[in-house]
Amino acid sequence: MNIIFGPVNSRRFGKSLGIDLSPSKKQCNFDCLYCELDPAKTMGSYEDVISVEEIINALSTSLENHQDIDAITITANGEPTLYPHLLELIDEINKIKGEIKTLILSNGSTISDLKVQDTLMRFDTVKLSLDCATDRCLNRLDRSHQGISVSDIKQGMLDFRSKFNKAFIIEVLIVKTINDKKEEIEALNSFLLELNPTRIDIGTIDRPPAYRVEALSYEELREISFRFDSSLPIHIASRKKVVEKPSFYSREDILDTIKKRPLTQDDINVLFDNKSKIILKELIKNKQIILHNSSGYDFFVISS
């Protein structure tokens, strides 16, 4: 039973050690169509619970072997906030972590719970999923446990955001024909404008899913990104299925594109040909375009 995994290297978070709070089996209040784990009945609480002492002992051993860790990531084969001792665990981690940052990856389903909010306040970075802004989509795509509603999730996120002043990231996973529809994107856009997270990652399926659902291409994700308000800090997290060759962008094209949607270097590498990259360098040199960091990613933005 491997509680600790990694370290893995991430451009966003550096060298990270992962902690799996449910190493024995999937324990989740969602059964998402795109999940890489096998289908399983949803649950509202953990059936198999490992002790805080066991986790801390495993983490301490790993930290002794890997002394250049940048981040400790809390996750699970399921939903980590269902772990009943999460508050005690993060307090114990904070006692031994030193300068290492802590991160939790959650599906966001329990964020309306004030105890969960208090626990997440103790992390350096909180990343929550929000695939749907309507109950119809939530029930169809995320296949949530009984009693979970989009209105509770959204209100919980707003309440948490009002008091959490560290890195708060929202992840949206887009599945073809389900939450890529106009009305679903409009509902997400409206709520995200109100929420104002530090960064929004939009991606698609990149591992074999539990059910027969389809991924989007990079080009389709990019088109969807333009449906969101240009003020939102959206990062396209997927580089899968890039079919278009890099294109030529004139000076005006570059300025117009970045005004509508700030781009990362990865986006530039996918979209721009060599001539366009030279023009971009000139725009940066002239300070018409600058770099803006948002929770670990550098975005090219128009200079104000």
ABEGO torsion letter per residue (X at the ends): XBABBOBBBBAAAEBBBBBBABAABBBBABBBAABABBBBBBBABBABBBBAAAAAAAAAAAAAABAABABBBBBBBEBAAABAAAAAAAAAAAAAAEABBBBBBBAGAAAABAAAAAAAAABABBBBBBABABAAAAAAAAGBBBGBBAAAAAAAAAAAAAABABBBBBBBBBBBGAAABAAAAAAAAAAAAAAGBABBBBBBBABBBABBBBBBBAAAAAAAAAABBAABBBBBABABGBABBBBBBBAAAAAAAAAABBBBAAAAAAABBAAAAAAAAAAAAAGABBBBBBGGBBBBBBBX
